[in-house]
Amino acid sequence: MRKVTIAKLLLVFICASCTTTKTSEPIVKDYQFGEKWTWKWERKVEGEVKAEGEDIQEVVKYNGTLGLWNGLDTLEIPIAANKNPSSMPFRNWPLHVGKKWKYESQWENNEGTTGKTSQDVEIVSFEELNVEAGKFKAYKIEYKGIVTNSRGFKGEMTDIWWYAPELKTYIKHVNDDGFGLYTNELTNYSKAE
């Protein structure tokens, strides 16, 4: 009888640990005025740093609600979750391990080059990751596919993003386009004062 009870308890524990964590898209009520994130990024080609810099995002007052300011532009935070998502979105909410989708975007860079990115996406894990800003639980999301541009370039591109629900944003991003490696890591997060 005791062995059966232990076996049942073990089975309950194993099943409880299999529960899938799901994360919905953050909306305006999830943010606080004054929250701020800072990332450090660099681009390496053949091991040599070719470019580096810093990005910020801060919650500010915007159009009677809250917005995210990146130092140049402000983007309004949605009041409610997007009810009409794109058929090929960058993030496909809610997030959970094992989820797969297709991401496509058309873009133009600051030099006027246009292009298209097409990637298969999979959330491969929910893991603890240590970055300069601290240790956080994050979804590891892999994007693998092709990028083309108006200059005739076509190549494979892999992106790995670690999205931390606690911070409502990514804490690390690694991009490999076959020519160089771009990394972006959260160095600081401050809550509203």
C-alpha positions in Angstrom: 0.0 0.0 0.0 2.8 2.4 0.9 4.6 1.8 -2.5 1.4 2.5 -4.3 0.9 5.8 -2.4 4.5 6.9 -3.1 4.0 6.0 -6.8 0.8 8.1 -7.0 2.5 11.1 -5.3 5.4 10.8 -7.7 3.1 10.7 -10.6 1.2 13.8 -9.4 4.5 15.6 -8.9 5.7 14.7 -12.4 2.4 15.8 -14.0 2.4 19.1 -12.1 5.8 19.9 -13.4 4.6 19.3 -16.9 2.1 22.1 -16.7 2.6 24.6 -19.5 3.3 28.2 -18.6 1.3 30.5 -20.9 2.0 34.2 -21.2 -0.4 36.7 -22.8 0.6 39.9 -24.6 1.3 42.8 -22.1 -1.2 45.6 -22.3 -1.2 49.2 -20.9 -2.4 48.1 -17.4 0.7 45.9 -17.1 3.1 48.9 -17.3 3.9 51.7 -14.9 4.9 55.2 -15.8 8.7 55.5 -15.4 9.7 51.9 -16.0 12.9 51.8 -18.0 15.0 49.2 -19.9 18.5 49.6 -21.2 20.2 47.2 -23.6 23.8 47.0 -24.9 24.4 45.7 -28.4 27.3 44.9 -30.7 27.9 43.6 -34.2 30.9 41.3 -34.8 32.3 40.2 -38.1 35.0 37.5 -38.0 35.3 38.1 -34.3 36.0 41.8 -34.6 33.5 44.4 -33.2 32.3 46.5 -36.1 29.6 48.5 -34.3 28.2 48.8 -30.8 25.7 50.9 -29.0 22.9 51.2 -26.4 19.1 51.1 -26.8 16.6 52.3 -24.3 12.9 52.0 -23.7 10.9 54.0 -21.1 7.3 54.1 -20.2 6.1 57.7 -20.7 2.7 59.6 -20.8 1.4 59.6 -24.4 -1.9 60.6 -26.0 -3.7 60.4 -22.7 -2.4 57.0 -21.8 1.0 55.3 -21.7 3.6 54.8 -24.4 7.0 53.3 -24.9 9.7 55.9 -25.8 12.9 54.6 -27.4 14.8 57.9 -27.4 13.4 59.0 -30.8 9.9 57.8 -31.2 7.0 56.8 -28.9 4.8 53.8 -29.5 1.4 53.6 -27.9 0.9 50.6 -25.7 -2.3 48.6 -26.6 -5.2 49.0 -24.1 -6.3 45.5 -24.8 -4.7 42.4 -26.3 -4.8 42.5 -30.1 -8.0 40.7 -31.2 -7.0 40.8 -34.9 -3.4 39.6 -35.0 -1.4 39.3 -38.2 -1.4 35.9 -39.8 2.4 35.9 -39.7 3.3 37.9 -36.6 6.6 38.5 -34.9 5.2 37.2 -31.6 2.2 34.9 -31.6 0.3 35.3 -28.2 -0.1 33.6 -25.9 3.4 32.3 -25.6 4.1 28.7 -24.4 6.8 26.1 -25.0 6.3 24.1 -28.1 4.3 26.8 -30.0 5.2 27.2 -33.7 4.3 29.8 -36.3 5.5 31.6 -39.4 6.8 35.2 -39.2 7.1 37.5 -42.3 7.9 41.2 -42.5 8.7 43.7 -45.2 11.1 46.4 -44.1 13.2 49.4 -45.1 16.4 50.4 -43.4 17.7 53.9 -42.8 19.8 53.7 -46.1 16.7 53.1 -48.2 17.3 49.4 -48.8 14.0 47.4 -48.7 13.7 43.7 -47.9 11.7 40.8 -46.7 12.3 38.4 -43.8 10.6 35.0 -43.7 11.2 32.7 -40.7 9.8 29.6 -39.0 9.5 30.2 -35.3 9.4 27.9 -32.3 9.4 28.5 -28.6 11.9 25.8 -27.5 12.1 26.4 -23.7 11.2 28.4 -20.7 14.5 28.8 -18.9 16.4 30.9 -16.4 18.9 33.2 -18.1 21.6 35.4 -16.5 22.2 38.7 -18.2 23.9 41.9 -17.0 20.6 43.2 -15.6 20.0 40.1 -13.5 18.6 36.5 -13.6 15.2 36.1 -15.2 12.9 33.3 -16.4 12.5 33.7 -20.2 11.0 32.0 -23.2 13.8 31.0 -25.7 12.3 31.7 -29.1 14.1 30.5 -32.3 13.5 32.2 -35.7 15.1 30.4 -38.7 14.6 31.4 -42.3 15.6 33.6 -45.2 16.2 37.3 -45.7 16.2 39.1 -49.1 16.8 42.7 -50.0 16.5 45.1 -52.9 20.3 44.9 -53.5 20.0 41.3 -54.6 21.0 39.7 -51.3 19.4 36.4 -50.2 20.7 34.4 -47.3 19.8 32.4 -44.3 19.2 34.1 -41.0 18.8 32.8 -37.5 17.5 34.9 -34.5 17.2 33.7 -30.9 15.2 35.9 -28.6 14.8 35.4 -24.8 11.5 37.0 -23.8 11.0 37.6 -20.0 7.3 37.9 -19.0 8.3 39.5 -15.7 9.8 42.4 -17.6 7.4 42.5 -20.5 10.2 42.4 -23.1 13.2 40.5 -24.3 16.4 40.3 -22.2 18.7 38.9 -24.9 18.8 38.7 -28.7 21.3 36.9 -30.9 21.2 37.3 -34.7 23.4 35.3 -37.1 23.0 36.4 -40.8 25.9 34.3 -42.0 28.3 37.3 -42.2 28.4 38.5 -38.7 26.9 38.1 -35.2 24.7 40.7 -33.6 24.0 40.4 -29.9 21.8 42.6 -27.7 21.6 42.1 -23.9 19.6 43.8 -21.2 22.0 45.7 -18.9 19.6 47.6 -16.7 15.9 47.5 -15.7 14.4 50.1 -13.3 10.9 50.1 -12.0 8.8 53.2 -11.7 9.9 55.7 -9.1 
